[in-house]
């Protein structure tokens, strides 16, 4: 009878799980299957004796090369081919989609390739660290095109995947605040507007400026400089990745093929986005000043500089409307310090 093997885990070890599934498949497909040990024994030991990596790293020496699973930390571990994910849509378009995710806009991602669809959305989530503790990221999931008539089941903004190509006369009326959809199969213009309102107009203005910055911007503003540096740094890493692929084409065959080269390139890209977010937080932090009365640590005092360009004002405006902004800065401004007494127990 047909059999299926599923790994359902809270740990983001994609390439590791992929190799485990391949080993089980190869054991079952091997002519010598059952002579060394039945595959059922391997699965039994895997399920019952496989420890978590909370306390230390794990080394699976039964694999060639062996699999090393690092100890989990607070920093997201990317165990997939991030350069391949970015190349699947192109760097410029990936950055523009990333901006939309950072601003927590309602989005639907379309692709008939389920593997590509899920890993693309997960990559966008990971690259928003350390601002991932937001309701916006709590409802990421993929649905079939037949489930579109159920609408959005989240009371807050969210983004989802639809495992289908975009078809004509698509009914998205149940998604009340959805203004943009993403076609992952369209590498030239993946971001599509589906409504005509004030928010759509402002976001299109912002995207148009970001596109100009990515292609031919020369005059530098704080916003454009952050975008330019983001692209320049990632482009260098993607060039190195491309050179490695020429030597070893196997590197680019799967989203879940990870060796030392792929891991280091993915981690370097992750750090670039991390620094980009820190720079944005530094700018947003100017919205608050210290309270001279010491009633609260900070006082909200938004006063944008008149020198800001239109796109910078729009970006800051939508950033301030995000859940992550209100959660993070509200905590800082509302946090109260209570007096405590030091007790010497010696």
DRENNUDO-555413 format. One record per residue (C-alpha): x, y, z; residue number from 1; residue in one letter. Coordinates in nm, 3 decimals. Layout:
! residues N
+---------+---------+---------+-------+------+
:       x :       y :       z : mikol : zapa :
+---------+---------+---------+-------+------+
:       X :       Y :       Z :   NUM :    A :
...
+---------+---------+---------+-------+------+
***
This chain:
! residues 346
+---------+---------+---------+-------+------+
:       x :       y :       z : mikol : zapa :
+---------+---------+---------+-------+------+
:   0.000 :   0.000 :   0.000 :     1 :    X :
:   0.120 :   0.359 :  -0.060 :     2 :    X :
:   0.293 :   0.510 :   0.242 :     3 :    X :
:   0.372 :   0.866 :   0.343 :     4 :    X :
:   0.620 :   1.001 :   0.595 :     5 :    X :
:   0.566 :   1.346 :   0.745 :     6 :    X :
:   0.791 :   1.548 :   0.976 :     7 :    X :
:   0.584 :   1.793 :   1.178 :     8 :    X :
:   0.815 :   2.010 :   1.385 :     9 :    X :
:   0.843 :   2.351 :   1.549 :    10 :    X :
:   1.213 :   2.360 :   1.465 :    11 :    X :
:   1.321 :   2.532 :   1.137 :    12 :    X :
:   1.563 :   2.261 :   1.018 :    13 :    X :
:   1.447 :   2.237 :   0.658 :    14 :    X :
:   1.757 :   2.094 :   0.490 :    15 :    X :
:   1.809 :   1.852 :   0.779 :    16 :    X :
:   1.454 :   1.718 :   0.754 :    17 :    X :
:   1.486 :   1.702 :   0.376 :    18 :    X :
:   1.796 :   1.482 :   0.404 :    19 :    X :
:   1.626 :   1.257 :   0.661 :    20 :    X :
:   1.327 :   1.208 :   0.428 :    21 :    X :
:   1.563 :   1.136 :   0.137 :    22 :    X :
:   1.744 :   0.874 :   0.345 :    23 :    X :
:   1.418 :   0.702 :   0.438 :    24 :    X :
:   1.307 :   0.709 :   0.075 :    25 :    X :
:   1.639 :   0.569 :  -0.044 :    26 :    X :
:   1.630 :   0.295 :   0.220 :    27 :    X :
:   1.286 :   0.192 :   0.104 :    28 :    X :
:   1.392 :   0.207 :  -0.261 :    29 :    X :
:   1.720 :   0.022 :  -0.208 :    30 :    X :
:   1.746 :  -0.333 :  -0.342 :    31 :    X :
:   1.923 :  -0.430 :  -0.021 :    32 :    X :
:   1.634 :  -0.293 :   0.185 :    33 :    X :
:   1.577 :  -0.508 :   0.493 :    34 :    X :
:   1.918 :  -0.674 :   0.488 :    35 :    X :
:   2.100 :  -0.412 :   0.696 :    36 :    X :
:   1.796 :  -0.299 :   0.899 :    37 :    X :
:   1.429 :  -0.244 :   0.817 :    38 :    X :
:   1.333 :   0.117 :   0.748 :    39 :    X :
:   1.063 :   0.084 :   1.016 :    40 :    X :
:   1.341 :   0.047 :   1.277 :    41 :    X :
:   1.507 :   0.363 :   1.152 :    42 :    X :
:   1.178 :   0.556 :   1.172 :    43 :    X :
:   1.104 :   0.413 :   1.517 :    44 :    X :
:   1.441 :   0.529 :   1.652 :    45 :    X :
:   1.406 :   0.864 :   1.478 :    46 :    X :
:   1.068 :   0.934 :   1.636 :    47 :    X :
:   1.139 :   0.802 :   1.984 :    48 :    X :
:   1.506 :   0.876 :   2.047 :    49 :    X :
:   1.574 :   1.194 :   1.850 :    50 :    X :
:   1.646 :   1.464 :   2.115 :    51 :    X :
:   1.575 :   1.833 :   2.075 :    52 :    X :
:   1.854 :   2.083 :   2.020 :    53 :    X :
:   1.758 :   2.312 :   2.306 :    54 :    X :
:   2.053 :   2.224 :   2.526 :    55 :    X :
:   2.330 :   2.140 :   2.281 :    56 :    X :
:   2.402 :   2.080 :   1.914 :    57 :    X :
:   2.324 :   1.743 :   1.757 :    58 :    X :
:   2.548 :   1.543 :   1.526 :    59 :    X :
:   2.388 :   1.279 :   1.303 :    60 :    X :
:   2.691 :   1.070 :   1.209 :    61 :    X :
:   2.484 :   0.812 :   1.017 :    62 :    X :
:   2.468 :   1.060 :   0.727 :    63 :    X :
:   2.747 :   1.122 :   0.477 :    64 :    X :
:   2.838 :   1.399 :   0.514 :    65 :    X :
:   2.719 :   1.409 :   0.872 :    66 :    X :
:   2.443 :   1.648 :   0.973 :    67 :    X :
:   2.525 :   1.903 :   1.242 :    68 :    X :
:   2.219 :   2.066 :   1.400 :    69 :    X :
:   2.320 :   2.375 :   1.598 :    70 :    X :
:   2.180 :   2.455 :   1.939 :    71 :    X :
:   1.873 :   2.675 :   1.916 :    72 :    X :
:   1.919 :   3.038 :   2.012 :    73 :    X :
:   1.704 :   3.349 :   1.999 :    74 :    X :
:   1.854 :   3.442 :   1.662 :    75 :    X :
:   1.668 :   3.272 :   1.373 :    76 :    X :
:   1.853 :   2.983 :   1.214 :    77 :    X :
:   1.826 :   2.976 :   0.833 :    78 :    X :
:   1.851 :   2.614 :   0.723 :    79 :    X :
:   1.757 :   2.672 :   0.359 :    80 :    X :
:   1.904 :   2.829 :   0.048 :    81 :    X :
:   1.824 :   3.198 :   0.095 :    82 :    X :
:   2.018 :   3.319 :  -0.214 :    83 :    X :
:   1.810 :   3.086 :  -0.432 :    84 :    X :
:   1.490 :   3.222 :  -0.275 :    85 :    X :
:   1.591 :   3.579 :  -0.361 :    86 :    X :
:   1.703 :   3.484 :  -0.712 :    87 :    X :
:   1.368 :   3.319 :  -0.778 :    88 :    X :
:   1.207 :   3.664 :  -0.803 :    89 :    X :
:   1.506 :   3.894 :  -0.852 :    90 :    X :
:   1.680 :   4.120 :  -0.598 :    91 :    X :
:   1.498 :   4.446 :  -0.682 :    92 :    X :
:   1.153 :   4.289 :  -0.664 :    93 :    X :
:   1.243 :   4.099 :  -0.348 :    94 :    X :
:   1.341 :   4.424 :  -0.174 :    95 :    X :
:   1.014 :   4.592 :  -0.280 :    96 :    X :
:   0.810 :   4.297 :  -0.152 :    97 :    X :
:   1.014 :   4.304 :   0.169 :    98 :    X :
:   0.921 :   4.672 :   0.217 :    99 :    X :
:   0.552 :   4.581 :   0.192 :   100 :    X :
:   0.595 :   4.306 :   0.451 :   101 :    X :
:   0.789 :   4.539 :   0.681 :   102 :    X :
:   0.497 :   4.783 :   0.661 :   103 :    X :
:   0.259 :   4.496 :   0.749 :   104 :    X :
:   0.026 :   4.536 :   0.453 :   105 :    X :
:  -0.236 :   4.272 :   0.379 :   106 :    X :
:  -0.094 :   4.054 :   0.103 :   107 :    X :
:  -0.178 :   3.734 :  -0.081 :   108 :    X :
:   0.110 :   3.545 :  -0.247 :   109 :    X :
:   0.023 :   3.327 :  -0.547 :   110 :    X :
:   0.226 :   3.037 :  -0.685 :   111 :    X :
:   0.141 :   2.684 :  -0.808 :   112 :    X :
:   0.477 :   2.574 :  -0.664 :   113 :    X :
:   0.394 :   2.499 :  -0.299 :   114 :    X :
:   0.755 :   2.454 :  -0.194 :   115 :    X :
:   0.860 :   2.788 :  -0.342 :   116 :    X :
:   0.554 :   2.965 :  -0.202 :   117 :    X :
:   0.602 :   2.850 :   0.157 :   118 :    X :
:   0.977 :   2.904 :   0.177 :   119 :    X :
:   0.945 :   3.250 :   0.017 :   120 :    X :
:   0.697 :   3.366 :   0.281 :   121 :    X :
:   0.901 :   3.209 :   0.561 :   122 :    X :
:   1.213 :   3.391 :   0.438 :   123 :    X :
:   1.031 :   3.725 :   0.452 :   124 :    X :
:   0.926 :   3.646 :   0.809 :   125 :    X :
:   1.278 :   3.552 :   0.920 :   126 :    X :
:   1.430 :   3.865 :   0.766 :   127 :    X :
:   1.207 :   4.088 :   0.980 :   128 :    X :
:   1.392 :   3.981 :   1.294 :   129 :    X :
:   1.401 :   4.120 :   1.565 :   130 :    X :
:   1.052 :   4.262 :   1.493 :   131 :    X :
:   0.885 :   3.925 :   1.435 :   132 :    X :
:   0.685 :   3.915 :   1.759 :   133 :    X :
:   0.382 :   4.073 :   1.596 :   134 :    X :
:   0.027 :   3.959 :   1.531 :   135 :    X :
:   0.099 :   4.017 :   1.165 :   136 :    X :
:   0.325 :   3.712 :   1.157 :   137 :    X :
:   0.100 :   3.488 :   1.367 :   138 :    X :
:  -0.134 :   3.400 :   1.082 :   139 :    X :
:   0.103 :   3.298 :   0.802 :   140 :    X :
:  -0.039 :   3.002 :   0.616 :   141 :    X :
:  -0.105 :   2.869 :   0.268 :   142 :    X :
:  -0.454 :   2.796 :   0.138 :   143 :    X :
:  -0.596 :   2.653 :  -0.183 :   144 :    X :
:  -0.767 :   2.874 :  -0.436 :   145 :    X :
:  -1.098 :   2.716 :  -0.333 :   146 :    X :
:  -1.058 :   2.861 :   0.016 :   147 :    X :
:  -1.050 :   3.221 :  -0.105 :   148 :    X :
:  -1.426 :   3.252 :  -0.058 :   149 :    X :
:  -1.373 :   3.215 :   0.319 :   150 :    X :
:  -1.191 :   3.547 :   0.328 :   151 :    X :
:  -0.944 :   3.652 :   0.594 :   152 :    X :
:  -0.984 :   3.477 :   0.930 :   153 :    X :
:  -0.753 :   3.720 :   1.108 :   154 :    X :
:  -0.880 :   4.026 :   1.291 :   155 :    X :
:  -0.552 :   4.203 :   1.217 :   156 :    X :
:  -0.349 :   4.249 :   0.902 :   157 :    X :
:  -0.176 :   3.937 :   0.777 :   158 :    X :
:  -0.026 :   3.781 :   0.470 :   159 :    X :
:  -0.106 :   3.439 :   0.325 :   160 :    X :
:  -0.013 :   3.217 :   0.036 :   161 :    X :
:  -0.246 :   3.076 :  -0.229 :   162 :    X :
:  -0.124 :   2.755 :  -0.390 :   163 :    X :
:  -0.232 :   2.848 :  -0.740 :   164 :    X :
:  -0.141 :   3.068 :  -1.029 :   165 :    X :
:  -0.338 :   3.391 :  -1.065 :   166 :    X :
:  -0.646 :   3.337 :  -1.279 :   167 :    X :
:  -0.874 :   3.586 :  -1.453 :   168 :    X :
:  -1.178 :   3.729 :  -1.271 :   169 :    X :
:  -1.039 :   3.626 :  -0.935 :   170 :    X :
:  -1.294 :   3.699 :  -0.661 :   171 :    X :
:  -1.115 :   3.853 :  -0.362 :   172 :    X :
:  -1.417 :   4.043 :  -0.231 :   173 :    X :
:  -1.404 :   3.861 :   0.105 :   174 :    X :
:  -1.066 :   4.024 :   0.179 :   175 :    X :
:  -1.192 :   4.368 :   0.279 :   176 :    X :
:  -0.860 :   4.551 :   0.324 :   177 :    X :
:  -0.655 :   4.373 :   0.059 :   178 :    X :
:  -0.501 :   4.620 :  -0.186 :   179 :    X :
:  -0.208 :   4.421 :  -0.330 :   180 :    X :
:  -0.137 :   4.064 :  -0.437 :   181 :    X :
:   0.199 :   3.907 :  -0.525 :   182 :    X :
:   0.250 :   3.684 :  -0.829 :   183 :    X :
:   0.568 :   3.486 :  -0.761 :   184 :    X :
:   0.567 :   3.353 :  -1.116 :   185 :    X :
:   0.597 :   3.705 :  -1.260 :   186 :    X :
:   0.959 :   3.812 :  -1.209 :   187 :    X :
:   0.912 :   4.146 :  -1.390 :   188 :    X :
:   0.604 :   4.285 :  -1.212 :   189 :    X :
:   0.509 :   4.056 :  -0.925 :   190 :    X :
:   0.335 :   4.328 :  -0.719 :   191 :    X :
:  -0.018 :   4.387 :  -0.850 :   192 :    X :
:  -0.264 :   4.654 :  -0.731 :   193 :    X :
:  -0.622 :   4.530 :  -0.707 :   194 :    X :
:  -0.794 :   4.841 :  -0.569 :   195 :    X :
:  -0.799 :   5.216 :  -0.609 :   196 :    X :
:  -0.795 :   5.411 :  -0.284 :   197 :    X :
:  -0.575 :   5.649 :  -0.088 :   198 :    X :
:  -0.358 :   5.376 :   0.065 :   199 :    X :
:  -0.298 :   5.210 :  -0.272 :   200 :    X :
:  -0.199 :   5.543 :  -0.426 :   201 :    X :
:   0.045 :   5.620 :  -0.146 :   202 :    X :
:   0.201 :   5.273 :  -0.148 :   203 :    X :
:   0.239 :   5.285 :  -0.527 :   204 :    X :
:   0.413 :   5.621 :  -0.488 :   205 :    X :
:   0.648 :   5.467 :  -0.234 :   206 :    X :
:   0.714 :   5.160 :  -0.451 :   207 :    X :
:   0.780 :   5.377 :  -0.754 :   208 :    X :
:   1.040 :   5.573 :  -0.559 :   209 :    X :
:   1.200 :   5.255 :  -0.423 :   210 :    X :
:   1.220 :   5.124 :  -0.780 :   211 :    X :
:   1.392 :   5.448 :  -0.887 :   212 :    X :
:   1.636 :   5.421 :  -0.598 :   213 :    X :
:   1.718 :   5.059 :  -0.690 :   214 :    X :
:   1.776 :   5.134 :  -1.057 :   215 :    X :
:   1.921 :   5.483 :  -1.098 :   216 :    X :
:   1.909 :   5.690 :  -0.779 :   217 :    X :
:   2.208 :   5.922 :  -0.733 :   218 :    X :
:   2.087 :   6.184 :  -0.487 :   219 :    X :
:   2.117 :   6.034 :  -0.140 :   220 :    X :
:   1.868 :   6.078 :   0.143 :   221 :    X :
:   1.869 :   5.869 :   0.464 :   222 :    X :
:   1.598 :   5.647 :   0.315 :   223 :    X :
:   1.755 :   5.606 :  -0.029 :   224 :    X :
:   2.097 :   5.544 :   0.123 :   225 :    X :
:   1.956 :   5.263 :   0.339 :   226 :    X :
:   1.794 :   5.102 :   0.032 :   227 :    X :
:   2.106 :   5.146 :  -0.183 :   228 :    X :
:   2.333 :   4.994 :   0.084 :   229 :    X :
:   2.088 :   4.707 :   0.127 :   230 :    X :
:   2.095 :   4.625 :  -0.243 :   231 :    X :
:   2.470 :   4.676 :  -0.286 :   232 :    X :
:   2.562 :   4.446 :   0.002 :   233 :    X :
:   2.322 :   4.168 :  -0.101 :   234 :    X :
:   2.423 :   4.197 :  -0.467 :   235 :    X :
:   2.785 :   4.127 :  -0.376 :   236 :    X :
:   2.686 :   3.813 :  -0.188 :   237 :    X :
:   2.463 :   3.692 :  -0.472 :   238 :    X :
:   2.754 :   3.744 :  -0.713 :   239 :    X :
:   2.976 :   3.526 :  -0.493 :   240 :    X :
:   2.697 :   3.270 :  -0.473 :   241 :    X :
:   2.665 :   3.268 :  -0.854 :   242 :    X :
:   3.040 :   3.207 :  -0.888 :   243 :    X :
:   3.012 :   2.912 :  -0.649 :   244 :    X :
:   2.721 :   2.769 :  -0.849 :   245 :    X :
:   2.936 :   2.769 :  -1.164 :   246 :    X :
:   3.185 :   2.547 :  -0.983 :   247 :    X :
:   2.921 :   2.330 :  -0.813 :   248 :    X :
:   2.580 :   2.345 :  -0.990 :   249 :    X :
:   2.430 :   2.116 :  -0.728 :   250 :    X :
:   2.422 :   2.412 :  -0.487 :   251 :    X :
:   2.138 :   2.572 :  -0.681 :   252 :    X :
:   1.928 :   2.262 :  -0.744 :   253 :    X :
:   1.705 :   2.291 :  -0.439 :   254 :    X :
:   1.586 :   2.539 :  -0.178 :   255 :    X :
:   1.687 :   2.281 :   0.080 :   256 :    X :
:   2.040 :   2.205 :  -0.032 :   257 :    X :
:   2.266 :   2.362 :   0.229 :   258 :    X :
:   2.640 :   2.323 :   0.260 :   259 :    X :
:   2.892 :   2.551 :   0.428 :   260 :    X :
:   2.896 :   2.793 :   0.133 :   261 :    X :
:   2.518 :   2.827 :   0.117 :   262 :    X :
:   2.490 :   2.858 :   0.495 :   263 :    X :
:   2.749 :   3.138 :   0.512 :   264 :    X :
:   2.589 :   3.330 :   0.222 :   265 :    X :
:   2.243 :   3.298 :   0.379 :   266 :    X :
:   2.369 :   3.413 :   0.718 :   267 :    X :
:   2.548 :   3.711 :   0.562 :   268 :    X :
:   2.227 :   3.821 :   0.387 :   269 :    X :
:   2.035 :   3.775 :   0.711 :   270 :    X :
:   2.277 :   4.008 :   0.893 :   271 :    X :
:   2.239 :   4.273 :   0.620 :   272 :    X :
:   1.861 :   4.283 :   0.666 :   273 :    X :
:   1.911 :   4.284 :   1.043 :   274 :    X :
:   2.129 :   4.595 :   1.018 :   275 :    X :
:   1.876 :   4.756 :   0.783 :   276 :    X :
:   1.602 :   4.714 :   1.045 :   277 :    X :
:   1.825 :   4.853 :   1.319 :   278 :    X :
:   1.884 :   5.164 :   1.105 :   279 :    X :
:   1.508 :   5.205 :   1.059 :   280 :    X :
:   1.455 :   5.170 :   1.435 :   281 :    X :
:   1.713 :   5.441 :   1.497 :   282 :    X :
:   1.511 :   5.675 :   1.275 :   283 :    X :
:   1.180 :   5.580 :   1.437 :   284 :    X :
:   1.333 :   5.621 :   1.780 :   285 :    X :
:   1.346 :   5.996 :   1.710 :   286 :    X :
:   0.968 :   5.997 :   1.765 :   287 :    X :
:   1.033 :   5.974 :   2.138 :   288 :    X :
:   1.222 :   6.188 :   2.385 :   289 :    X :
:   1.313 :   6.136 :   2.749 :   290 :    X :
:   1.057 :   6.257 :   3.000 :   291 :    X :
:   1.222 :   6.527 :   3.215 :   292 :    X :
:   0.965 :   6.467 :   3.492 :   293 :    X :
:   1.058 :   6.098 :   3.504 :   294 :    X :
:   0.690 :   6.004 :   3.515 :   295 :    X :
:   0.750 :   5.783 :   3.211 :   296 :    X :
:   1.079 :   5.687 :   3.048 :   297 :    X :
:   0.978 :   5.835 :   2.711 :   298 :    X :
:   0.736 :   6.087 :   2.568 :   299 :    X :
:   0.594 :   6.054 :   2.218 :   300 :    X :
:   0.679 :   6.360 :   2.012 :   301 :    X :
:   0.653 :   6.302 :   1.639 :   302 :    X :
:   0.801 :   6.593 :   1.449 :   303 :    X :
:   0.927 :   6.492 :   1.107 :   304 :    X :
:   1.197 :   6.707 :   0.957 :   305 :    X :
:   1.075 :   6.934 :   0.674 :   306 :    X :
:   1.375 :   6.816 :   0.476 :   307 :    X :
:   1.228 :   6.465 :   0.440 :   308 :    X :
:   1.130 :   6.357 :   0.091 :   309 :    X :
:   0.772 :   6.249 :   0.018 :   310 :    X :
:   0.861 :   5.879 :   0.006 :   311 :    X :
:   1.041 :   5.904 :   0.341 :   312 :    X :
:   0.735 :   6.061 :   0.502 :   313 :    X :
:   0.516 :   5.786 :   0.355 :   314 :    X :
:   0.749 :   5.512 :   0.476 :   315 :    X :
:   0.759 :   5.655 :   0.829 :   316 :    X :
:   0.382 :   5.708 :   0.826 :   317 :    X :
:   0.306 :   5.345 :   0.739 :   318 :    X :
:   0.579 :   5.222 :   0.976 :   319 :    X :
:   0.408 :   5.403 :   1.263 :   320 :    X :
:   0.082 :   5.227 :   1.178 :   321 :    X :
:   0.231 :   4.879 :   1.216 :   322 :    X :
:   0.165 :   4.650 :   1.508 :   323 :    X :
:   0.537 :   4.608 :   1.569 :   324 :    X :
:   0.587 :   4.984 :   1.607 :   325 :    X :
:   0.305 :   5.030 :   1.853 :   326 :    X :
:   0.397 :   4.721 :   2.053 :   327 :    X :
:   0.766 :   4.807 :   2.078 :   328 :    X :
:   0.747 :   5.179 :   2.147 :   329 :    X :
:   0.432 :   5.162 :   2.355 :   330 :    X :
:   0.613 :   4.928 :   2.590 :   331 :    X :
:   0.899 :   5.177 :   2.623 :   332 :    X :
:   0.674 :   5.478 :   2.676 :   333 :    X :
:   0.430 :   5.310 :   2.919 :   334 :    X :
:   0.685 :   5.114 :   3.118 :   335 :    X :
:   0.695 :   5.222 :   3.482 :   336 :    X :
:   0.995 :   5.189 :   3.709 :   337 :    X :
:   0.914 :   5.082 :   4.062 :   338 :    X :
:   1.136 :   5.147 :   4.362 :   339 :    X :
:   1.290 :   4.840 :   4.514 :   340 :    X :
:   1.512 :   4.776 :   4.813 :   341 :    X :
:   1.841 :   4.592 :   4.808 :   342 :    X :
:   1.871 :   4.331 :   5.080 :   343 :    X :
:   2.208 :   4.208 :   5.194 :   344 :    X :
:   2.173 :   3.838 :   5.267 :   345 :    X :
:   2.531 :   3.782 :   5.380 :   346 :    X :
+---------+---------+---------+-------+------+
***
